[in-house]
Amino acid sequence: MTRTKILITGASAGLGAAMARDFAGKGRDLALCARRLTALEELRDELVAAHPGITVAVRALDVDEHAAVPRVFGELRDELGGLDRVIVNAGLGKGAVLGTGRARANIATATTNFVSALAQAEAALEIFREQNAGHLVLVSSMSAVRGLPGKKAAYSASKAGLAALGQALSTELAKSPIAVTTLLPGFIATDMAAKSGDTRLVAPLDKGVAAMVGAIEKEQRRACVPAWPWRVLDRVLPILPGAIVARIS
């Protein structure tokens, strides 16, 4: 099935903006939201100029303002004349070693990556249940596969929660007209990845996003992207001794 009207959160930069460019190139209409409205407007102008004929609607949205999420999703649906797919992409990558006085960073990461993602899933599924069709995409992380120590602990836990939510919804909606995909991206070259300082196994942005969009278009239930080496690591990480995980994290 071709989904022609796609909403992406966290679309002002990084993976969200790159996915928007990819889908625009396929002629899809887009609803883009993020906190930085100016960046969204610049992206909209770029996409419409490069791909005449598509519609790009934008709204400012802080996904941590949970009451605003269904309102903004509804406005974007009305402007596009419907929504076929919602990609829950907005997230945070910051974190600190627990117990070192930086609880605020970890709580913010857990809130945005799981609680706010849950709010987005609620809003999307309310629309999809009403129209009896749709595709929900949850952008988790390969960090969800194994609890990672140190400053990555809260991040990996939040993404594991999101992956579990995706698994639950995929099972619940398996026989319905609503599809659910959980993406587990590995390391992809974005500003967030650069700030982490970890350059091991980093895929170029175009390759990583092409793999993400490919899995989304196939509407896979669960996809580790890019396939190499992350499908292998998906099997290996859960069984590695803790001492090895501590060294490579």
SEBA-889550 format. One record per residue (C-alpha): chain; x, y negated, z. Coordinates in pm, 1 decimal. Example, Ala and Ser with C-alpha at 12.3 -4.5 7.8 and 13.67 -1.06 7.14 Angstrom:
! SEBA-889550
 chain        u        v        w
     A   1230.0    450.0    780.0
     A   1367.0    106.0    714.0
! end
This chain:
! SEBA-889550
 chain        u        v        w
     A      0.0      0.0      0.0
     A    126.0   -347.9    -84.5
     A     85.8   -591.9    202.4
     A     57.7   -935.1     45.9
     A      4.1  -1161.1    349.3
     A    279.8  -1126.2    607.7
     A    330.8  -1301.9    941.4
     A    682.0  -1312.3   1090.3
     A    766.4  -1448.7   1434.6
     A   1110.0  -1585.5   1517.6
     A   1132.5  -1682.5   1151.5
     A   1339.8  -2000.8   1173.1
     A   1678.7  -1825.4   1157.3
     A   1857.0  -1490.7   1165.7
     A   1672.9  -1173.2   1074.9
     A   1334.6  -1348.0   1065.3
     A   1441.2  -1606.3    807.5
     A   1625.8  -1342.8    604.3
     A   1319.6  -1116.4    595.7
     A   1108.9  -1414.8    488.8
     A   1343.7  -1477.4    195.7
     A   1329.8  -1110.8     94.7
     A    949.4  -1092.0    106.1
     A    917.2  -1426.4    -75.2
     A   1129.7  -1279.5   -351.8
     A    871.8  -1001.9   -381.1
     A    595.5  -1259.1   -426.4
     A    434.4  -1221.3    -84.2
     A    246.7  -1497.8     95.9
     A    400.7  -1574.7    433.0
     A    296.6  -1705.5    773.4
     A    607.4  -1811.4    964.5
     A    629.0  -1917.6   1326.7
     A    906.6  -2005.3   1569.5
     A    985.8  -2271.7   1827.1
     A   1174.2  -2494.2   1579.3
     A    913.1  -2638.6   1345.3
     A   1162.7  -2850.5   1149.0
     A   1366.1  -2541.5   1058.3
     A   1047.7  -2362.9    951.9
     A    943.9  -2652.4    731.8
     A   1284.1  -2654.7    564.2
     A   1258.4  -2278.8    505.2
     A    905.3  -2318.2    366.9
     A   1022.3  -2584.2    120.2
     A   1312.6  -2363.1     11.5
     A   1090.3  -2059.3    -44.2
     A    814.6  -2240.8   -230.3
     A   1069.2  -2410.5   -457.1
     A   1241.8  -2081.1   -534.0
     A    921.3  -1881.2   -579.1
     A    641.3  -2096.1   -723.3
     A    299.1  -1948.7   -667.6
     A    349.4  -1811.8   -317.7
     A    189.1  -1967.3    -11.3
     A    397.0  -2028.7    300.7
     A    218.8  -2142.7    616.4
     A    419.0  -2249.2    921.8
     A    339.6  -2315.1   1288.4
     A    545.7  -2398.3   1594.4
     A    514.7  -2117.5   1849.7
     A    698.7  -2032.8   2167.8
     A    601.4  -1667.5   2212.1
     A    659.1  -1699.5   2587.3
     A    347.7  -1919.7   2596.2
     A    126.9  -1614.3   2580.5
     A   -205.9  -1794.6   2560.0
     A    -86.6  -1974.9   2245.5
     A     -4.6  -1655.4   2054.6
     A   -358.1  -1546.0   1952.8
     A   -452.4  -1904.7   1868.6
     A   -153.4  -1951.7   1636.1
     A   -197.0  -1609.0   1478.2
     A   -561.9  -1693.3   1412.9
     A   -474.4  -2028.0   1254.8
     A   -217.2  -1865.6   1026.2
     A   -460.4  -1589.6    929.0
     A   -720.7  -1849.3    835.4
     A   -470.7  -2054.9    633.3
     A   -351.6  -1750.6    435.8
     A   -699.2  -1603.0    403.0
     A   -607.5  -1294.0    602.9
     A   -310.0  -1102.5    739.9
     A   -195.9   -762.7    614.9
     A    120.3   -729.0    823.8
     A    259.2   -883.5   1142.1
     A    630.9   -851.8   1216.4
     A    706.2   -902.7   1586.8
     A   1061.5  -1025.9   1549.6
     A   1113.0  -1308.4   1802.5
     A   1365.7  -1208.8   2065.4
     A   1653.0  -1304.9   2292.6
     A   2000.4  -1154.3   2309.3
     A   2134.7  -1318.7   2621.7
     A   2200.2  -1138.7   2946.7
     A   2432.1  -1105.7   3245.3
     A   2557.4   -840.6   3483.4
     A   2279.8   -785.5   3733.4
     A   2340.0   -924.9   4079.8
     A   2587.5  -1192.2   3971.6
     A   2360.3  -1492.1   4021.5
     A   2228.6  -1515.5   3664.9
     A   1894.1  -1348.8   3713.6
     A   1723.1  -1619.2   3508.6
     A   1897.1  -1504.0   3187.0
     A   1796.1  -1142.0   3239.4
     A   1437.5  -1227.1   3330.6
     A   1408.7  -1451.7   3023.1
     A   1541.0  -1170.8   2801.8
     A   1300.8   -915.2   2949.2
     A   1007.8  -1155.6   2920.9
     A   1064.1  -1254.5   2557.3
     A   1168.4   -912.7   2430.0
     A    894.1   -710.3   2597.1
     A    615.7   -908.6   2764.1
     A    595.2  -1166.1   2484.4
     A    622.4   -892.6   2222.4
     A    329.5   -722.8   2394.8
     A    132.8  -1048.6   2369.3
     A    207.8  -1061.4   1996.7
     A    102.5   -697.9   1950.1
     A   -223.5   -772.9   2132.4
     A   -298.5  -1068.1   1903.8
     A   -205.9   -879.9   1587.0
     A   -405.4   -569.2   1673.4
     A   -711.2   -775.0   1762.2
     A   -702.5   -912.7   1407.4
     A   -634.7   -570.6   1255.4
     A   -909.6   -396.2   1454.5
     A  -1157.6   -661.8   1347.6
     A  -1071.2   -619.2    978.4
     A  -1008.3   -242.9   1014.7
     A   -669.2   -262.2    841.7
     A   -316.0   -388.7    892.9
     A     47.8   -307.3    959.4
     A    218.1   -392.4   1288.2
     A    599.7   -398.8   1288.7
     A    794.1   -412.6   1615.8
     A   1161.3   -509.2   1587.9
     A   1335.8   -321.0   1867.2
     A   1707.9   -235.9   1860.7
     A   1949.1     56.2   1858.7
     A   2022.1    -61.3   2213.0
     A   1689.8     99.8   2302.5
     A   1828.1    446.9   2239.6
     A   2056.3    447.6   2545.1
     A   2060.8    223.1   2850.4
     A   2372.5      8.5   2813.7
     A   2567.6   -117.0   3114.9
     A   2682.6   -463.0   3217.3
     A   2543.0   -772.3   3051.2
     A   2352.0   -558.3   2797.9
     A   2145.7   -375.9   3062.1
     A   1841.0   -603.1   3063.0
     A   1849.1   -636.5   2684.2
     A   1860.5   -262.1   2619.6
     A   1589.0   -201.4   2879.2
     A   1360.9   -461.0   2719.4
     A   1410.9   -312.1   2373.6
     A   1352.9     39.3   2509.1
     A   1020.7    -80.1   2647.3
     A    928.4   -221.4   2307.1
     A   1026.2    104.2   2134.7
     A    809.1    299.2   2379.2
     A    518.7     66.0   2304.2
     A    565.5    128.4   1932.6
     A    572.4    503.2   1984.9
     A    252.7    488.7   2190.4
     A     71.4    276.1   1933.5
     A    187.9    494.7   1643.3
     A     36.6    796.8   1814.9
     A   -283.3    617.1   1912.2
     A   -344.2    473.4   1565.3
     A   -213.0    764.3   1356.5
     A   -552.8    848.9   1210.6
     A   -669.0    489.4   1172.2
     A   -627.0    234.9    889.9
     A   -373.4     50.8   1107.3
     A     -6.0    142.2   1060.1
     A    268.4     84.4   1318.2
     A    642.5     71.1   1249.8
     A    917.5     45.4   1509.9
     A   1248.6    -78.5   1370.6
     A   1573.9    -10.9   1551.2
     A   1836.7   -229.1   1381.6
     A   2201.7   -168.4   1450.8
     A   2454.3   -450.5   1444.6
     A   2368.5   -695.5   1165.7
     A   2562.7  -1015.8   1096.6
     A   2349.6  -1292.7   1251.4
     A   2427.4  -1585.1   1481.7
     A   2303.9  -1373.3   1773.4
     A   2547.7  -1095.6   1682.1
     A   2831.1  -1347.6   1646.0
     A   2765.4  -1485.5   1994.6
     A   2795.3  -1136.8   2142.0
     A   3156.3  -1122.2   2021.5
     A   3116.1   -757.5   1918.7
     A   3207.3   -708.0   1551.8
     A   3220.6   -325.8   1546.0
     A   2995.7   -159.5   1287.1
     A   2840.5   -492.9   1186.8
     A   2650.4   -473.3    857.4
     A   2635.2   -778.0    627.3
     A   2311.3   -969.8    667.0
     A   2184.4   -890.9    316.6
     A   2248.5   -517.0    355.9
     A   2094.3   -503.9    700.9
     A   1783.7   -696.6    605.2
     A   1737.8   -496.0    284.7
     A   1735.9   -181.1    498.9
     A   1483.9   -335.4    738.6
     A   1252.6   -448.5    460.5
     A   1282.3   -110.8    289.0
     A   1170.8     70.9    603.6
     A    889.6   -179.2    656.8
     A    762.5   -136.4    301.1
     A    764.1    242.7    343.4
     A    572.2    192.7    668.1
     A    789.1    442.9    850.5
     A    683.4    506.3   1208.4
     A   1038.4    471.2   1339.6
     A   1348.7    367.3   1149.3
     A   1713.6    319.1   1248.6
     A   1861.1     65.4   1007.0
     A   2088.7     56.0    819.1
     A   2071.6    434.4    788.0
     A   2450.6    477.5    815.9
     A   2578.9    512.7   1082.0
     A   2274.0    445.6   1296.9
     A   2072.6    758.5   1219.4
     A   2367.1    965.6   1337.5
     A   2420.1    749.5   1644.7
     A   2049.4    780.0   1723.0
     A   2116.5   1148.2   1790.3
     A   2455.8   1106.6   1953.0
     A   2406.5    816.0   2193.2
     A   2157.3    986.4   2427.1
     A   2395.0   1276.0   2495.3
     A   2725.3   1090.6   2528.5
     A   2885.7   1099.7   2876.3
     A   2836.1    780.8   3073.2
     A   3209.5    709.1   3083.8
     A   3223.6    695.4   2704.3
     A   2916.8    471.6   2683.3
     A   3076.7    235.4   2935.7
     A   3390.3    207.3   2721.4
     A   3214.8    144.5   2390.6
     A   2942.4    -93.9   2520.6
! end
